[in-house]
Amino acid sequence: MTIFWSHPNIEAVLAYFGDSQYTVKIDRLCTGEIRYLCWHKSNSILAKPNLILRNGKVRETQNGESVEYTFLCDDRVFTVEYIASKLKGGTAYCFIEVMDKDQKKSTWKMEHMSIPKYLR
């Protein structure tokens, strides 16, 4: 189901990253809505994502070195911070923080990934 990659309602892929457990894509739909899609590594990125969050908010730092995306899901807040490399050709990183209603936080550090050619 490439609907999550090549659907005409997708205006742009804003971030694509992952680690040994998850693959995450953040995109902007033609309506302006920011969407978070997450797949477990054991699943194909062509399949339906394991988690879809909608209506994200975007905040860019003044110097443009990082972008923060925030999504609400039930009683949790998902915050994704995308930090561009300061070095040309360097690695960009993403940090995902999930905070529950009791202010308990879980954090994952992920690396920027290139979108596979068959999805471009």
Secondary structure, 3 states (H helix, E strand, C coil): CCHHHHCCCEEEEEEEEECCCEEEEEEEECCCCEEEEEEECCCCCCCCCCEEECCCEEEECCCCCEEEEEEEECCEEEEEEEECCCCCCCCCEEEEEEECCCCCEEEEEEEECCCCHHHC
